[in-house]
């Protein structure tokens, strides 16, 4: 675990808002440009992905998931899920894609388990 980080972001509705990031937070550089309200502040973890290397389309992202917590809105971390796979594939690719989907499911379960475990840390 890393030491707690304190961050201050400029918000449209509350001016500068200072808060402490959980150890898993990847930072707020993506929110530092402004134009957000206090309730828009979100801690995000590093994304976990599952990708497929296909004959038909090359490298494709199938899944991206991460923890997220809006400290002024949410009581517990949530899990962000982006699933993206569409196309017509050669029949031989389907077994490979099925394996990637199984990997994606396992990674989703791990991130969900982490979110559940973090609930105890927030009590």
Buried (B, 14 or more C-beta within 10 A) or exposed (E): EEEEEEBEBBBEEEEEBEBEBBEBBBEBEEBEEEEBEBBBBBBBBEBBBBBBEBEEBEEBBBBBBBBBBBBBEBEEBBBBEEEEBEEEBEEEBEEBBEEBBEBBEEBBEEBBEBBEEBEEEEE
